[in-house]
């Protein structure tokens, strides 16, 4: 896992950062192996925002979490960050003033403004020396079919929010739904989301689902209010 993650992140920095300096550090203790890769480039969130013409760097983080995202499709599949973030116990990105943190196996996501400003991109990978997670196990969670394609993704719905806003509008839902057509199965993780609006739910679970019946949407970690809202909009199609 360490070799895979290190290689992917170093190659990403070389191919995408447009930087002139790459710093690599390794820290080892009985409790943790920590790899750190820092470049002085344009910043991963800013580059994705400009390349995909997104409204805000925060939207770039949401797109990164989905997978199959690259600014150079001729040479990259866009799978490196997705799989690396799920192989390590901790996966952290600091770029600009945005800090993004994903932890396994809980699947927790943290996104916040950071006091420290980093012009380029800093990535930290952490894993326990006792971890028995394998790269094959992680690939198996998101691949299917005869060609063993990357057909399944796990999307944290909370990343569709900006700040403390509630998820109530169709525009927010459309932000979440971007590039969903590239997958066959999508797990929508509502962890950290207490409530959603009728328009938000309707756009995802009625409008999008009716237009894309071949795509299977699975909501998880929902509250009672969210379950009722999803059931309400689905019943409108029957």
ZADREN-208732 format. One record per residue (C-alpha): residue number from 1; x, y, z. Coordinates in Angstrom, 2 decimals, decimal comma, padded with zeros to 5 digits. Each point is the difference from the previous one (the first is absolute). Example, Ala and Ser with C-alpha at 12.3 -4.5 7.8 and 13.67 -1.06 7.14 Angstrom:
<nodes>
NODE|seq|X|Y|Z
NODE|1|012,30|-004,50|007,80
NODE|2|001,37|003,44|-000,66
</nodes>
This chain:
<nodes>
NODE|seq|X|Y|Z
NODE|1|000,00|000,00|000,00
NODE|2|002,79|002,44|000,89
NODE|3|001,72|-000,62|-003,32
NODE|4|-003,23|000,49|-001,97
NODE|5|-000,99|003,18|001,83
NODE|6|003,48|001,51|-000,12
NODE|7|000,40|-000,70|-003,73
NODE|8|-003,43|001,37|-000,89
NODE|9|000,38|003,22|001,97
NODE|10|003,55|000,71|-001,20
NODE|11|-001,03|-000,60|-003,62
NODE|12|-003,01|002,30|000,47
NODE|13|002,25|002,75|001,32
NODE|14|002,46|-000,40|-002,87
NODE|15|-002,64|-000,13|-002,73
NODE|16|-002,57|002,52|001,28
NODE|17|001,40|002,46|002,53
NODE|18|001,99|002,20|-002,43
NODE|19|002,42|000,47|002,90
NODE|20|003,78|000,15|000,06
NODE|21|000,65|-001,61|003,38
NODE|22|-001,18|-003,25|001,57
NODE|23|000,67|-000,84|003,64
NODE|24|-000,44|-003,55|001,29
NODE|25|000,14|-001,10|003,63
NODE|26|-000,46|-003,31|001,81
NODE|27|-000,76|-000,34|003,69
NODE|28|-000,17|-003,41|001,66
NODE|29|-000,97|-001,06|003,50
NODE|30|-001,44|-003,20|001,52
NODE|31|-003,43|001,68|-000,17
NODE|32|000,05|001,59|-003,46
NODE|33|001,67|000,25|-003,39
NODE|34|-000,34|003,51|-001,42
NODE|35|000,86|001,09|-003,54
NODE|36|-000,04|003,66|-000,99
NODE|37|000,26|001,43|-003,52
NODE|38|000,09|003,80|-000,45
NODE|39|000,34|001,98|-003,23
NODE|40|000,18|003,73|-000,74
NODE|41|-002,37|-000,12|-002,95
NODE|42|-003,33|001,64|-000,82
NODE|43|-002,01|-001,97|002,58
NODE|44|-002,15|-003,04|-000,69
NODE|45|-003,35|001,59|000,89
NODE|46|000,64|003,14|-002,04
NODE|47|001,15|-001,99|-003,01
NODE|48|-003,07|-002,25|000,03
NODE|49|-002,29|003,00|000,44
NODE|50|001,45|001,75|-003,05
NODE|51|000,29|-003,13|-002,17
NODE|52|-003,62|-001,04|000,63
NODE|53|-001,34|003,56|000,14
NODE|54|-001,41|-000,54|003,48
NODE|55|-001,52|002,78|002,08
NODE|56|002,22|-000,46|003,04
NODE|57|003,08|-002,00|001,16
NODE|58|-002,32|-001,73|002,49
NODE|59|-001,79|-001,59|-002,94
NODE|60|003,35|-001,45|-001,11
NODE|61|000,23|-001,92|003,28
NODE|62|-003,44|-001,50|-000,53
NODE|63|001,01|-001,11|-003,48
NODE|64|003,25|-001,52|001,30
NODE|65|-001,98|-002,09|002,48
NODE|66|-002,03|-001,58|-002,82
NODE|67|002,96|-001,28|-002,00
NODE|68|000,57|-000,19|-003,77
NODE|69|001,20|003,60|000,06
NODE|70|003,06|001,20|-001,87
NODE|71|001,11|003,20|-001,73
NODE|72|002,06|-002,10|-002,45
NODE|73|-002,29|-002,80|-001,32
NODE|74|002,43|-000,93|-002,78
NODE|75|002,55|-001,21|002,54
NODE|76|-001,89|-000,65|003,24
NODE|77|-003,18|-001,85|001,05
NODE|78|-000,77|002,16|003,02
NODE|79|-000,05|-002,99|002,36
NODE|80|003,21|000,60|001,98
NODE|81|-001,26|002,38|002,70
NODE|82|-003,31|-001,86|000,37
NODE|83|001,59|-003,37|000,72
NODE|84|002,95|001,38|001,96
NODE|85|-002,34|001,88|002,36
NODE|86|-001,76|-003,27|000,81
NODE|87|003,11|-002,13|000,44
NODE|88|001,52|002,02|002,83
NODE|89|-001,28|000,52|003,54
NODE|90|000,37|003,73|-000,57
NODE|91|000,16|001,98|-003,24
NODE|92|000,46|003,76|000,24
NODE|93|000,36|002,80|-002,55
NODE|94|000,92|003,59|000,80
NODE|95|-000,08|002,44|-002,90
NODE|96|-000,59|003,72|000,16
NODE|97|-001,95|000,44|003,22
NODE|98|-002,11|-003,15|-000,41
NODE|99|000,67|-003,12|002,05
NODE|100|-001,58|-003,32|-001,02
NODE|101|000,24|-003,08|002,21
NODE|102|-001,35|-003,51|-000,62
NODE|103|000,35|-002,81|002,55
NODE|104|-000,53|-003,73|-000,33
NODE|105|-001,63|-002,32|000,92
NODE|106|-002,64|002,35|001,45
NODE|107|-000,22|001,92|-003,26
NODE|108|-000,04|003,37|001,75
NODE|109|000,55|003,14|-002,09
NODE|110|001,18|003,37|001,23
NODE|111|000,14|003,18|-002,01
NODE|112|000,96|003,31|001,53
NODE|113|001,83|003,27|-000,49
NODE|114|003,54|-000,25|001,30
NODE|115|001,97|002,74|001,72
NODE|116|003,09|-000,98|-001,94
NODE|117|000,13|001,04|-003,66
NODE|118|001,81|-002,34|-002,40
NODE|119|000,52|001,22|-003,54
NODE|120|000,56|-003,47|-001,44
NODE|121|-001,34|-003,31|001,26
NODE|122|000,93|-002,03|003,05
NODE|123|-001,19|-003,61|000,28
NODE|124|000,42|-002,15|003,11
NODE|125|-000,61|-003,75|000,05
NODE|126|-000,23|-001,87|003,31
NODE|127|-000,38|-003,70|000,69
NODE|128|000,61|-002,33|002,92
NODE|129|002,91|-002,44|-000,42
NODE|130|-002,44|-002,66|001,23
NODE|131|-002,60|000,76|-002,66
NODE|132|-001,10|-003,05|-001,98
NODE|133|-001,80|002,01|-002,69
NODE|134|001,14|-000,91|-003,53
NODE|135|-000,20|001,85|-003,30
NODE|136|-002,02|-002,88|-001,44
NODE|137|-002,62|000,27|002,73
NODE|138|-000,46|003,69|-000,73
NODE|139|-000,24|-000,54|-003,76
NODE|140|-002,57|-002,77|000,55
NODE|141|-002,30|002,41|001,85
NODE|142|-000,43|002,21|-003,06
NODE|143|000,58|-002,24|-003,03
NODE|144|-002,36|-002,37|-001,79
NODE|145|-000,71|-001,69|-003,31
NODE|146|002,09|-002,13|-002,30
NODE|147|002,41|002,85|-000,63
NODE|148|000,29|000,69|003,76
NODE|149|-000,86|003,64|-000,65
NODE|150|-000,26|002,83|002,53
NODE|151|-003,82|000,06|000,00
NODE|152|-000,89|000,76|003,61
NODE|153|000,68|003,09|002,09
NODE|154|-000,68|001,21|003,54
NODE|155|-000,92|003,68|000,19
NODE|156|-000,15|002,01|003,26
NODE|157|-003,12|002,14|-000,46
NODE|158|001,24|002,45|002,66
NODE|159|002,67|001,24|-002,43
NODE|160|-002,76|001,47|-002,18
NODE|161|-000,52|002,67|002,65
NODE|162|001,83|003,29|000,15
NODE|163|000,58|000,92|003,63
NODE|164|-003,02|-000,58|002,26
NODE|165|-002,64|000,19|-002,73
NODE|166|-002,82|-002,54|-000,10
NODE|167|-000,48|-002,23|-003,03
NODE|168|-003,36|001,24|-001,29
NODE|169|000,28|001,10|-003,63
NODE|170|000,13|-001,59|-003,43
NODE|171|003,20|001,87|-000,78
NODE|172|001,68|-001,70|002,98
NODE|173|-001,30|-003,37|-001,17
NODE|174|001,32|000,61|-003,52
NODE|175|003,38|000,87|001,51
NODE|176|-000,03|-003,39|001,73
NODE|177|-001,20|-001,85|-003,12
NODE|178|002,81|001,24|-002,26
NODE|179|001,66|-002,94|-001,83
NODE|180|-002,24|-002,63|001,65
NODE|181|-000,66|-001,38|-003,50
NODE|182|003,53|-001,44|-000,01
NODE|183|-000,95|-002,59|002,61
NODE|184|-002,42|-002,93|000,24
NODE|185|-000,42|000,10|003,78
NODE|186|000,29|002,99|002,32
NODE|187|-000,08|-000,14|003,79
NODE|188|-001,28|003,31|001,33
NODE|189|001,37|000,37|003,52
NODE|190|-002,13|002,41|002,07
NODE|191|002,26|-000,16|003,04
NODE|192|000,12|003,45|001,57
NODE|193|-003,15|001,15|-001,84
NODE|194|-003,03|000,44|002,27
NODE|195|-002,61|001,20|-002,47
NODE|196|-000,64|000,53|-003,72
NODE|197|-002,60|002,03|-001,89
NODE|198|-002,73|-001,29|-002,29
NODE|199|001,54|001,53|-003,13
NODE|200|003,43|-001,45|000,79
NODE|201|-001,42|-003,50|000,52
NODE|202|-002,32|000,25|-003,01
NODE|203|002,82|000,94|-002,39
NODE|204|002,07|-003,02|001,08
NODE|205|-002,47|-002,79|000,76
NODE|206|-002,74|000,78|-002,53
NODE|207|001,27|002,22|-002,85
NODE|208|003,54|-001,42|-000,32
NODE|209|-001,08|-003,57|000,78
NODE|210|-002,77|000,09|-002,63
NODE|211|002,46|001,34|-002,57
NODE|212|002,65|-002,58|000,94
NODE|213|-001,79|-003,23|001,01
NODE|214|003,17|-002,02|-000,69
NODE|215|001,82|001,73|002,87
NODE|216|-000,66|-001,39|003,46
NODE|217|-000,06|002,56|002,83
NODE|218|000,42|-001,28|003,57
NODE|219|-000,45|002,48|002,87
NODE|220|001,72|-000,94|003,28
NODE|221|000,40|001,57|003,46
NODE|222|-003,32|001,80|-000,36
NODE|223|-002,18|001,51|002,73
NODE|224|-003,77|-000,42|000,28
NODE|225|-000,68|003,37|-001,66
NODE|226|002,20|-000,90|-002,97
NODE|227|-001,63|-003,43|-000,39
NODE|228|-003,47|001,57|000,01
NODE|229|000,99|002,63|-002,56
NODE|230|001,51|-002,59|-002,34
NODE|231|-003,10|-002,19|000,33
NODE|232|-002,23|003,00|-000,68
NODE|233|001,65|000,95|-003,29
NODE|234|000,26|-003,61|-001,15
NODE|235|-003,72|-000,51|000,59
NODE|236|-000,70|002,84|-002,44
NODE|237|001,23|-002,22|-002,86
NODE|238|-002,38|-002,84|000,80
</nodes>
